[in-house]
Amino acid sequence: VYLVARQKYFVGYMGQTSQSTPGYQFGKRVLSFLFLMCIVGIFNLLLVRYFGNDFKDTVETITTAASALLLIP
């Protein structure tokens, strides 16, 4: 998904400035989502290690719902 966003950005970069903006915004959203999922994964690891709680089902539900939001322009 990130590579598609980068390709869209570079194709737009060769044209007008307004054509590169959607690719840039989409790439920024994808990177933000990946960063957020890293934070959630680390938090879940700490919960499992120190408290014995596993929120795998909750994290999967949130991830599924949030990934659909990436496609909103």
MISE-710628 format. One record per residue (C-alpha): residue number from 1; residue in one letter; x, y, z. Coordinates in steps of 0.05 Angstrom, whole numbers. Layout:
REM residues N
<rec num="NUM" residuo="A" east="X" north="Y" up="Z"/>
...
***
This chain:
REM residues 73
<rec num="1" residuo="V" east="0" north="0" up="0"/>
<rec num="2" residuo="Y" east="57" north="47" up="17"/>
<rec num="3" residuo="L" east="92" north="33" up="-49"/>
<rec num="4" residuo="V" east="28" north="49" up="-87"/>
<rec num="5" residuo="A" east="23" north="115" up="-50"/>
<rec num="6" residuo="R" east="95" north="133" up="-65"/>
<rec num="7" residuo="Q" east="86" north="116" up="-139"/>
<rec num="8" residuo="K" east="24" north="160" up="-141"/>
<rec num="9" residuo="Y" east="63" north="216" up="-109"/>
<rec num="10" residuo="F" east="122" north="211" up="-157"/>
<rec num="11" residuo="V" east="77" north="208" up="-218"/>
<rec num="12" residuo="G" east="41" north="270" up="-193"/>
<rec num="13" residuo="Y" east="108" north="302" up="-178"/>
<rec num="14" residuo="M" east="127" north="298" up="-251"/>
<rec num="15" residuo="G" east="62" north="335" up="-268"/>
<rec num="16" residuo="Q" east="31" north="392" up="-231"/>
<rec num="17" residuo="T" east="37" north="404" up="-156"/>
<rec num="18" residuo="S" east="-36" north="390" up="-144"/>
<rec num="19" residuo="Q" east="-28" north="320" up="-173"/>
<rec num="20" residuo="S" east="25" north="301" up="-122"/>
<rec num="21" residuo="T" east="-15" north="323" up="-62"/>
<rec num="22" residuo="P" east="-63" north="262" up="-59"/>
<rec num="23" residuo="G" east="-5" north="213" up="-62"/>
<rec num="24" residuo="Y" east="32" north="251" up="-8"/>
<rec num="25" residuo="Q" east="-29" north="253" up="38"/>
<rec num="26" residuo="F" east="-43" north="178" up="27"/>
<rec num="27" residuo="G" east="29" north="161" up="41"/>
<rec num="28" residuo="K" east="28" north="202" up="104"/>
<rec num="29" residuo="R" east="-35" north="166" up="127"/>
<rec num="30" residuo="V" east="-4" north="98" up="115"/>
<rec num="31" residuo="L" east="59" north="115" up="153"/>
<rec num="32" residuo="S" east="18" north="144" up="211"/>
<rec num="33" residuo="F" east="-24" north="80" up="213"/>
<rec num="34" residuo="L" east="38" north="36" up="213"/>
<rec num="35" residuo="F" east="69" north="78" up="269"/>
<rec num="36" residuo="L" east="6" north="73" up="310"/>
<rec num="37" residuo="M" east="3" north="-3" up="301"/>
<rec num="38" residuo="C" east="76" north="-7" up="325"/>
<rec num="39" residuo="I" east="57" north="31" up="388"/>
<rec num="40" residuo="V" east="-4" north="-13" up="399"/>
<rec num="41" residuo="G" east="38" north="-76" up="390"/>
<rec num="42" residuo="I" east="91" north="-53" up="440"/>
<rec num="43" residuo="F" east="36" north="-34" up="489"/>
<rec num="44" residuo="N" east="4" north="-103" up="481"/>
<rec num="45" residuo="L" east="71" north="-137" up="491"/>
<rec num="46" residuo="L" east="82" north="-98" up="556"/>
<rec num="47" residuo="L" east="12" north="-116" up="580"/>
<rec num="48" residuo="V" east="24" north="-190" up="567"/>
<rec num="49" residuo="R" east="93" north="-190" up="598"/>
<rec num="50" residuo="Y" east="79" north="-151" up="661"/>
<rec num="51" residuo="F" east="5" north="-159" up="674"/>
<rec num="52" residuo="G" east="-14" north="-224" up="639"/>
<rec num="53" residuo="N" east="-69" north="-191" up="599"/>
<rec num="54" residuo="D" east="-75" north="-203" up="524"/>
<rec num="55" residuo="F" east="-119" north="-155" up="485"/>
<rec num="56" residuo="K" east="-108" north="-190" up="418"/>
<rec num="57" residuo="D" east="-182" north="-191" up="399"/>
<rec num="58" residuo="T" east="-191" north="-118" up="417"/>
<rec num="59" residuo="V" east="-130" north="-98" up="378"/>
<rec num="60" residuo="E" east="-153" north="-137" up="317"/>
<rec num="61" residuo="T" east="-221" north="-104" up="319"/>
<rec num="62" residuo="I" east="-191" north="-34" up="324"/>
<rec num="63" residuo="T" east="-141" north="-49" up="269"/>
<rec num="64" residuo="T" east="-195" north="-74" up="222"/>
<rec num="65" residuo="A" east="-237" north="-12" up="234"/>
<rec num="66" residuo="A" east="-179" north="36" up="229"/>
<rec num="67" residuo="S" east="-151" north="6" up="164"/>
<rec num="68" residuo="A" east="-217" north="23" up="129"/>
<rec num="69" residuo="L" east="-207" north="96" up="149"/>
<rec num="70" residuo="L" east="-142" north="98" up="108"/>
<rec num="71" residuo="L" east="-183" north="97" up="43"/>
<rec num="72" residuo="I" east="-223" north="159" up="60"/>
<rec num="73" residuo="P" east="-196" north="217" up="19"/>
***
